[in-house]
Amino acid sequence: MRLSLAEGLLLIALDDNEGRLLADAEKGIIDALVAAGVFELNLLRKIGFEGGKITIKDTTSSGNKILDHILSGIGSGGKSVKDTVVSLSPQMRSLYEMCIDLLIGRGILKREATRLLWIPISERMDNANYAYEKEIRDSLKSIVLKGVKPTPAFVILASLLGSLEILDEVFTDKDELIDAIKFAKDSVHSGALPAEVASSLDEVKEHIAAL
């Protein structure tokens, strides 16, 4: 993906027609964004997972202010991913707006006078920036429906979308949605992710789904 996991997740979680956060995502979105950042920091080797706890590997800037904000919040580590998400989420209410600001800055989203967010459907054919979201949607569909080998990032993204129960935003066909839900569950332990990451993701998914 050309975006951070948090940005990609939020793009899917926004209703394209209304420019509002999908109702199903409202309760868990902050926790999911924090989790996406934590897992991406692991993919970037900024943090590690050892014995179920987060260890700090590299504190230099990632170049993405969302990830740097989360890395700063993690501090010296020492907690499980789930406990880290739970403890950081109340402090990370600004993370939603931070993601929105990044997406607006990239020209992917626009803000109306009423401050509602939307991706202008009438401009999509002429708006090259819509390619960001289309790329994510097309990749998810190719992975689930055509058996394309998923990257760790897309396994994590699909799993978090599943925990928010918004996979139907991408997979509108009932049969395709069934396949997507199965993939989001089964792919975590399919070998695409290290065992420590997979078990941590399971815990986080369960937490988000229960919100």
Solvent accessible surface area in square Angstrom, and as a share of the most:
residue,aa,sasa,rsa
1,M,71,0.32
2,R,132,0.48
3,L,11,0.05
4,S,7,0.04
5,L,2,0.01
6,A,0,0.00
7,E,0,0.00
8,G,0,0.00
9,L,0,0.00
10,L,0,0.00
11,L,0,0.00
12,I,0,0.00
13,A,0,0.00
14,L,4,0.02
15,D,37,0.19
16,D,21,0.11
17,N,115,0.59
18,E,102,0.46
19,G,4,0.04
20,R,128,0.47
21,L,32,0.16
22,L,31,0.15
23,A,82,0.64
24,D,90,0.47
25,A,0,0.00
26,E,104,0.46
27,K,160,0.68
28,G,3,0.03
29,I,7,0.03
30,I,14,0.07
31,D,11,0.06
32,A,0,0.00
33,L,0,0.00
34,V,0,0.00
35,A,0,0.00
36,A,0,0.00
37,G,0,0.00
38,V,0,0.00
39,F,1,0.00
40,E,27,0.12
41,L,0,0.00
42,N,26,0.13
43,L,60,0.30
44,L,85,0.42
45,R,191,0.70
46,K,18,0.08
47,I,2,0.01
48,G,8,0.08
49,F,17,0.07
50,E,94,0.42
51,G,70,0.67
52,G,31,0.30
53,K,97,0.41
54,I,2,0.01
55,T,41,0.24
56,I,51,0.26
57,K,115,0.49
58,D,52,0.27
59,T,103,0.60
60,T,87,0.50
61,S,83,0.54
62,S,36,0.23
63,G,75,0.72
64,N,22,0.11
65,K,101,0.43
66,I,0,0.00
67,L,5,0.03
68,D,42,0.22
69,H,64,0.29
70,I,0,0.00
71,L,13,0.07
72,S,88,0.57
73,G,33,0.32
74,I,17,0.09
75,G,43,0.41
76,S,106,0.69
77,G,20,0.20
78,G,48,0.47
79,K,99,0.42
80,S,17,0.11
81,V,1,0.01
82,K,77,0.33
83,D,72,0.37
84,T,6,0.04
85,V,0,0.00
86,V,66,0.38
87,S,39,0.25
88,L,7,0.03
89,S,5,0.03
90,P,86,0.54
91,Q,124,0.55
92,M,5,0.02
93,R,144,0.52
94,S,60,0.39
95,L,0,0.00
96,Y,43,0.16
97,E,78,0.35
98,M,36,0.16
99,C,0,0.00
100,I,0,0.00
101,D,68,0.35
102,L,37,0.19
103,L,0,0.00
104,I,52,0.27
105,G,68,0.66
106,R,89,0.32
107,G,29,0.28
108,I,2,0.01
109,L,3,0.01
110,K,87,0.37
111,R,73,0.27
112,E,69,0.31
113,A,110,0.85
114,T,97,0.57
115,R,163,0.59
116,L,56,0.28
117,L,10,0.05
118,W,66,0.23
119,I,5,0.02
120,P,6,0.04
121,I,89,0.45
122,S,107,0.69
123,E,66,0.29
124,R,45,0.16
125,M,186,0.83
126,D,133,0.69
127,N,26,0.13
128,A,89,0.69
129,N,46,0.24
130,Y,41,0.16
131,A,43,0.34
132,Y,41,0.15
133,E,0,0.00
134,K,101,0.43
135,E,65,0.29
136,I,2,0.01
137,R,33,0.12
138,D,61,0.32
139,S,32,0.20
140,L,1,0.00
141,K,75,0.32
142,S,30,0.19
143,I,13,0.07
144,V,24,0.14
145,L,70,0.35
146,K,163,0.69
147,G,64,0.61
148,V,75,0.43
149,K,179,0.76
150,P,26,0.16
151,T,72,0.42
152,P,51,0.32
153,A,23,0.17
154,F,15,0.06
155,V,0,0.00
156,I,0,0.00
157,L,0,0.00
158,A,1,0.01
159,S,0,0.00
160,L,0,0.00
161,L,0,0.00
162,G,24,0.23
163,S,9,0.06
164,L,7,0.04
165,E,122,0.55
166,I,2,0.01
167,L,6,0.03
168,D,71,0.37
169,E,39,0.17
170,V,5,0.03
171,F,1,0.00
172,T,120,0.70
173,D,70,0.36
174,K,156,0.66
175,D,98,0.51
176,E,56,0.25
177,L,42,0.21
178,I,96,0.49
179,D,69,0.36
180,A,1,0.01
181,I,95,0.48
182,K,129,0.55
183,F,34,0.14
184,A,4,0.03
185,K,148,0.63
186,D,67,0.35
187,S,5,0.03
188,V,0,0.00
189,H,116,0.52
190,S,78,0.51
191,G,67,0.64
192,A,30,0.23
193,L,12,0.06
194,P,86,0.54
195,A,83,0.64
196,E,61,0.27
197,V,6,0.03
198,A,3,0.02
199,S,53,0.34
200,S,7,0.04
201,L,0,0.00
202,D,53,0.27
203,E,80,0.36
204,V,0,0.00
205,K,33,0.14
206,E,130,0.58
207,H,30,0.13
208,I,6,0.03
209,A,62,0.48
210,A,85,0.66
211,L,84,0.42
